[in-house]
Structure formats: C-alpha cells, structure tokens
Amino acid sequence: MDVDVLIVGLGPVGAALAALLGDAGVKTLAVEKDPEVYPLPRAAHFDDEAMRIFQQLGVAEEVGRHARPAPAYEFRAADGRLLMRFDGPSAKAASGWQSGYMFHQPGLEHALRAKLAKTPSVEVRIGWRFVNYTPDGDGVRVTLDGPDGAQVVRARWLVGCDGATSAVRAAMGGQLFDYGFDEPWLVVDAKVDEYARTPDVNLQICDPERPTTCVLMGPGRHRWEFMLRPGEDPVAVLDDSFIQPLIATWDCGPVELERRAVYRFHGLVAARWRDGHVLLAGDSAHQMPPFAGQGMCSGLRDAANLAWKLIAVLEGANQELLDTYQAEREPHVRAYIELAIGMGRVVCTLDREAAARRDAEMLAGDRSVPNRPPPPLVAGHILAGAPAAGERFLQTWAEGRGLDDLLGPGAWLISREPVTAVPGLAVVALDDPRLAGHREGLAAWLEGHGAPAVLVRPDRYVFGAGKAAALVAAWRKPLLVTA
C-alpha cells in the first residue's frame, strides 16, 4: 500500500483525524480540493470535549486565540420575555476547559494545518479531488485528480471527511435518513468593534414574523440568522437592501458585513458509515441544525473515536473493532440531532396562534435550563454494566498541567492498588509520584464509583470501572487481539 489512511477533505474533522493519526506515526495522506482555507466564518461553537482534542494535538493555545467562552443562551418571545435560558459556563467542565466556546473557524483550521505541516507521517495535498475508489484486497485503490492529472493511490483505509455533499459517500452508494426538518435561513456574519452595542448573550428570538438568531462568534465578530418566510427569494435576500433593515432593528451601531449565505437547516444521518475499508466522518456521515451548536463537535468526536480504532487495527487488532465506530457514534449523533430539531421547532413557528400557545406554556414552566452532560455511549467497545461505562472521564489539573498531558495518548488503567504492566496500556497506580496534585481528584472519582480501578479509552471515554484484572481482560479479549 502507498499509505495507511487516505483522508478526503481537510476541514476541521479531516484535519483533526489526520493529526491524531499522524501523532501515532500512521502514514496518512490528506487531500483537499479547495486551494486554500475558506477565509470567512462558518461554524460558531465548540465544546470542552473539542477543546480537549485540541489539547491532545497541542493546538489548544493557538485555537484559543480565535475563541472566547460561550455566554448564556436565551430563547425570547417576540416581545422580549424570557422563554428559556441555558446558563453560561460559570465553572469549568469536568475536562478542566470551559463548557463551550464561540470561535472563528478560519483561525482554527489554520492552527490544525500548521500542526499537520510539522507532522512527518502526514502528507497534505491541496487542489486534489477525489474521483472514485475500488476495493483492492486489504485496502482500496483511490483515483484522485490534481494539478498534475489523475493518480491512483493504494490505501489500507479511506475516510470521507468531505462534507454534506460527500463524494466518498456517493461512491459508497450511501443513503441518508432524513428527519424531515428542512428550513431555509439567511446567515449574516459581521465584524464588530469594541464600541458596538451587540448583545452579550446568545439569543433565539421566537418571533413568528421572523424567527431570528443573534450570537457571538470569535473575538470581534457577531452573527445573525434570519429564517426566510415562504416565497422569499434566496438570492434576493442576500442583497444589502434586504439585510441592512434587519440588522438596523438591533441598534448595534455600525457593523461591517463580512459574509452572507442562505442555508437549509436539516437533520440527516447516513445509513452506513463503513463499507469494507471505506468510512465516513463528520458532515459526510451526519448533518444537524445549528440550534444546539453540536455539528462540528460531533464531527470531532467522530475523529477521536475513529482515530484510535484505526491505529489499533493497523497495529493488528481485529477489524471488527471498526464496526463499533458507528454503533457508538450514531446514537450520540442522533441524540444531538433530535435535541437541535426540538429546539428548532420551538424557534421556527410562523403561526401566530401556535406561537402564543408556545409562549404561554414556556412562560408557565421552569425557564432556567442547567447545562446538561453529553449523552454517554450506549453500545460498542465498552464494558456494559460496569460503573461509568460510556461516560467521559474527568481531567484533573495540577500546576497548569492536565492529566491528558501527564499520561499521554493511548488507553490508561488507573488503579488504587499496584498493577503489573500491560502491553498497550499506560498503567498507573494512585501512589505514582507523577500523580501529585491529581491524586485527590482521581481517588474521589474512584471512591464515588465504588471501584478500585478505571480503564479509560484513548478518546477519553470510560471503558469501565471495577477490578483491574477484569477490566484488562474485557478490554483485550473481544477485539484488541488479532484473530
């Protein structure tokens, strides 16, 4: 084979996957058809789990230059009354990072590409387009078209990270499950200076005349999204004569319009995320409305989940391990899609009477919604029934250094009692001197789950907690030993 993994698409998901594989020494080729990073904003929000992935890749500080903590998120009626409020990050999440961030996507992508440029096992080809693939024994033959003409590359694994219109998914013959939510919105991004009077919270204005979103972006930027009404021309709404009156109602002072585009917000999930040696990740596998801010986050979770499994298979694990990728990620993705669609249905009500009933019901209820933990994994390579199986593991910090940096990549076994070395696992007893400053938090976690040990997967989800020997046997037996 020419390469171990060929990745099509170098957006945040493809770049993160390439970097995770490259850090493990996997020979990776990443191709991107567009000649440069798209220079304008796109995604708006990522969460602490995404920042933890950036931490693992050593780019968290640079990404942080283009991000700021997410504020509270409020749903308001047309008359300004508060219908629902998701609290802002008053405290850090269990990972040690803020629970959410608003960011500028070009800055994030440049940080990831700079990382790839310093990773010897990763080759990046810009201006190359995926054409098709054919199975080839223990891999695939991939035809690419680039500045020098067509070329065939033999790869053990092909991963499509090429977005909503994925050519890789089309070549797989992939079908999409459609949730039946399809709403057109005008998205307007603007540069704002320190004197602009933009809101300091993220807002959903549930106005049946014109449902509207108003959110912070990366530093110095703001976004409005306006739902299009039936009959409005998606080309005509891009004109200043349509946009400026909408912005003017916010009385923000002068703002510089940077980008305008019409999107259709919908919920879609690919039926198959794997076909032999071909896999899908990110928007190629699933798309969701933006109301929960989890689109890019879900793609980055795909990358973290898929990376360690590809590494394990390339090192000799049973290929059936890759079947757990969709089994683990799809329920997680569907939970967020359904949450986003539920939030969208609250916002996208155009009927006045229905909106009035909605407002009355929400005003009568509890309008403060605490930040909820993400859904756990419910299937796949976890020890079903074990304490905390499928949940995200905490990250303790001491003297500005996180546990992830201390213990490094790969799977961990953390135990209250001494444990003999286990190939493929970082085995750490609580009395290990390296855990000074971390020991108390880890001991409290184990005590809280009534377990002497915990096995943490490379993507920082808990495989299970319990007796160390049983955890190791369960981790290795079904999938991580070559058949």
N, C-alpha and C positions, 0 to 999 in steps of 0.2 A: 504494500500500500504506500501511496505517496504521503498521506497524512493519517493521523489517528482520527481526528474530528474536523469536519468541514462545516463551518457556520455560515449561513446565508443571512445577511442583514446585520448591520453594525450600529443599531440604535442602542439604548441603554441595556436592553436584555441581552442582545447578541454580544455586546462588548463585555458585559459583566461575566457572561458564560465563558467567553474566550479568556478573560483574565483569570478566572478561577481554575480553568483547565491549565492555562499556561503556568501558573504558580506551582502546579503539581508536575510540571515537566512534560505535559501531554503535547505532542506535536500537532498544532492546530493551525488551520488556515481559515481566516475570516474574510469574506468578500462582501463588498457594499457597492451597489450600483450608482449611488449618488456621488458626485465628485467631491463634496465637502459636507461638513456637519450643517444641518439646517439651521440657519442663523437666528431664527425667531422662536418665541416661546411656544410650547405645546403642552406637555403635561404640567400640572400645577403643584401636586402634593406627593410627598412620600413619607413613610412612617419610620418608626425606630428600627424595625426589622430591616428595612432597606439600608438605613444608616449603618447598621451592624455589619451588613455585607460590604459596604464601602470601607468600613473599618478593617475588615479582614483583608481587603485588597490594598490597604494602605493609602486610600484616597479620601478618607473622611474629612480631613482638614481642608483639602482643596475644594471638595464638594460643598463644605460648609461656607465657603466664601460666596457661594451663589445661592444660599438658602437662609431662611430665618424660621424660628419656631412658629408653628401654626397657631393662630389665635382661636378664640371661641367661634363656634359655628352656629348661627342663628337662623331659624325659619320665622319669617314675619308675614303677617297678613297685609293686605293692600293698604290698610290704614296705619300700619306700623306696629300693631300689637304683636307681642311675642307669642308665637305658637309653640316653639320647641327650641331648646338650646343644648348643644353639645359643648361641654366645658372645654376650655383650652387646657394646654399642658401645664397645670400648676406645679406638677412634680415630674421628675424623670420616670420613664417606664422601667420595667424590670431589667431591661438591657443596659440601663445607665444613660441612654440617649433620650432626648425629648420624644414624646409620643407621636408628634407629627411635625413636618416642615413644609413650608411653601418655598418653591425654588424656580430657578431659571434653567431650563433644560439644556440649552447650548453649553453653558458652563460645565454642567455635569458630564455631558458627552465628551467635551474636550479633556476633562480630567481622566476619564476612562481610556480615551485613546492615547493620552500621554503615558498612562500605565502600560498599555499594550506595546507601545514603542520601545519600552525598556524590558520587555519580557522576551527572552531569546527564543523560546519554543513556539512563539506565536508569529505567524506571518499575516500581514494585513494587505489586502489588495483592494484599492479604491478604483471605482469605474468598471468593475466586473459584475456581470449579470448572470444569475442562474438561468439555465435553459431547460435542462431536464436531467433525469438520472435513470439508471438501470441497475437492478441487483447484480452483484458480482461476487458470488460465493460468500465469503465472510465480510463483505462490505458492499460498497456501491461505486459505480462509475458515474461521475457527475460531469456534465458538459457545462462549461462556463463560456461566456462571450465577453471579451475585454478589448482594450485598446490595441492589442496585438493579434486580435482574431480569436477564434474558438480554441478551447483547450479542454482536454478530458483529464480529470483528476480522480484518482482512485483513493477512496477514503473508507475507513472502517465504519465510521458513523457520520451521517449527515443530519444537521439540525437546522430547521427552518425557523429563523427569528425575523422573518421578512414582512411582518405586519399584517394588517387586516386583509389586504388583497394578496396574501401569500402565494407566490408561485410554487413554492415547495408543497404547500397544502393542496394546490390544484393538481400538481403532478402525482400526489398520493391518491387523487380521486376523493379527497376528503369532503364529507358532507357536514353541514352546520346545523345544530339545533338552534332554533330561533325562538326567543321568549315572547315575541310578538310586541315588544316595546320599541317603537320607532318614531322619534320626534325630531324635527329639524330645529336647529338652534344657530343663531349668529353669535360667533365668538369674536370679541374685540379686546385686543391687548394694547396697553398704553404704558408709556414711560411717565413717571410722576416724580416731581422734585420734593424736597423737604417741606415746601410750603403748601403742597396740595392738600385739600381737605377731604381726602378719601377715608372711608370707614376703617376703623382699626379692628374690626371683626369680619369674619366671612359671613356672607348673607345669602339667603334664598328668599326672594320676595314673591310670595304666593299670591300674586295678583292675577285674577282671571283675564284682565285686559291685556297683560303682557307679563307672564312669568319671567323673572329676571334673577340672575346670579351675579353677585359682586364679591370678588375675593382678592386677597393679597396674592402676589406672585413672589418672585425673588426680590431682593433689595432694589428699590427704585422702580418697581413695576406693579401694575394692577390689571385686573381682568374683569370685564363684564360679559355676560352671556344673556342673550335675549331670545326667548322662544318665538319662532315665527308663527304667525297666525295663518289659518287656511287661506290660500290664494295669494300669499305674498311671494314675490319672485325672488328666488335665492341668489340671483345675480344683482338685481336692483338694490337689495338690502345692503350690498357691500359699498354703496356709494356714500360719500360724506353727508349728502343731503338727508339720508335716512338715519345715519349713525349719530351725527352731532346732536340733533334734538334729544335723542335718548340719553346721551351722556350728560347733556346740559341739565337735565332734571335733577342730577345728583349734586349740582352746585359745588364741584370739586376744585374749581379754578382751572387754569389752563393745563391741559394734558396733551401729550404727543402720541397720537395713534401710531402704533408700531405694526400691528397685524390685524387682519380681519379675515374671517373664513366662515363658511357655513358647514356645519357637521350634522350628521344624523346620529342621535344618541340611541344606541340599541344594545341588546343583550344577546350574544351568540356564543356557542361552545362547539368546538369541533367534535365530531363523533369519535374519531380516532386520533390520538396524539402520537401513536407509534405504528409504523408499518415496517417490520423487519429491522433494517439498520437505518431507518429514517424516523426522525422525531420532530415534534413541533413545540415551540415555547413562545410565551408572550402573546401578543395580539394575533399571531398565526393560529394559536390554539383557542383563544377566547377573547371576547371584547365585552365591555360593560359601560353603562352610562357613567358620567363622572361624579355623580352626586355623593358617593361615598369616598371618593379620592383614592381608589384602590386599583386602578387599571395598571399603571406601571409597577406598583408594589407587587401585584400578583405575578407579573412577568419576572420580576427579580427573584421572587420565591421559586418560580419555575427554574431559573438559572441555578440557584443554590441547591435545589433538590436534585436536578439532573446532573450537575457537575460531579458531585461526589459519587454518584452511581456509575457514570461513565468512567470515572477514574478507577473505581473498584473493578468494573468489568474488564477494562484494559489491563488491569493487573491480575486477571484470572478468575474473577468471580463469575458465577453463573449468570448468563444473560437474562434470565428470568427476573433478576433484580430490577431491570428497566421496566418491567410490567407494573411495578409498584409506583412508578412515576405518575401515571395518570390516575391510578387508584387513590393516591394520596392527594394529588393536587386538584383533581376535578371537583370533589365535594367542597373543598375550601373555596375554589373559584366560584362555584355556583352559590355558595352562601353569600359571598360579597355581591355577585350579580343581583341576586334576589333582594338583598338589602338596598342596593343602589336603585333598583327598579321601584321598590316600595317607596323610597324617598322621592324618586322622580314622579311617581303618581300623585304624591302629596302636592308637589310643586306644579305639575303640568295640567292643572284643572282650569279649563276655559269657561265652563258653565258657571254663571254667577250663583245660581241657587245651590248647586253642588258645593261651590267654594264656601258659601255661607254656612252650610251644614258642617263642612270640614272644619272651619274656623271655630264654630261653637263647640264641637266635640273636643278639639285640641285645647281650647281655652279652659275647658272644664277638667282636663286631665293634668297629670304631672308634666310640666313643661320643661323641667331640667333633666337632661339625659346624661348620666355619667359615661365617661369613656369606657367602652367595653373591651375586654381582651379579645384577641382574634380567635376564631374557631380553632379547635385542636384538630390534628389529623385523626381520622376515624378508621382508617384501614391502611394496609400496606406493610412496610417493614418496621413495625412497632410491636412491642410485647403486649398484646391485647390483655386487658385486665390488670396489668401492673400499675402501681401508683404513678400518676403523671404521664403515662404513656401518650405520646402525640402532642403534648404541650410544649411550648417554647421554654427553654431553660434560661434561668436568670444569668446575668453577667454582673459579677461583683467587681468593684473598682478599689484600688488602693494606690495612693500617691500618683493619681492621674493615669494609672495603667489598668486596662481592663483584663479580665480573666482570659478573654479570647487571645489577646496578645501574649499573655503569660504562657498559656498551654499550647498555643499554636493551632494550625489546621488539623483536620482529621477527627476521628472519634475519640472521646475521652471516657475513662472509667474512673470516677471519683468515689473513694471509699473511706469509711471511718476507720477501717482496720487495714493492716498491711496486706497487699495483694501481690502475687508474683507477676512478672512481666508477661504481657500477652501480645503476640505479633499483631500489628495493625491497629493497636490501641495505645493511647497515651494513658498510662496507669498512674494515678496519683492518690496517695493516702493523705488524709486531712492533716497529719502531723508533718507533712513535707514542708521543709523550711521555705520553699518558694511560695507557699500559700499564706505567708504572713500578711495580715491585712485583709485577706479574703476568707480566712478560715471561719470566722464567726458567721458570716452570711451563708456559706455553704453548709456549715453544721446546722444552722437554723432551718435551711431548706430540707435537709435530710430528716431532721427531727420532725418537721411539720408533715412529712410524708411517711413517717414511721418506717424508714428504710435505712439499712446500713450502707447502701451504695446506689449510685445512679450511673447509667450509661447514656452518654449524650452523643447524638449523631453529628456528623460533620456540618450539617446545616443548622445545628444548634436546637434541634427538636429532641425531646427526650425519647429514647428508645424504650426505657422503662426504669423503674427503681425497685430495689429489692436486694437479695443476696448476690454478691459479686459473681460467684461461680455460675449461678443460674443465669444471670444476665449475659455473661460472656458466651455460655453455651447456646443460648437462644439467639444471640446476635450472629454467631458464626454458622450455626448448623444449617438453616434453610437456604440461604442464598450466598453467603460470603465465602464458601469453599467451592472450588471448581468441581463440577460434577464429573 
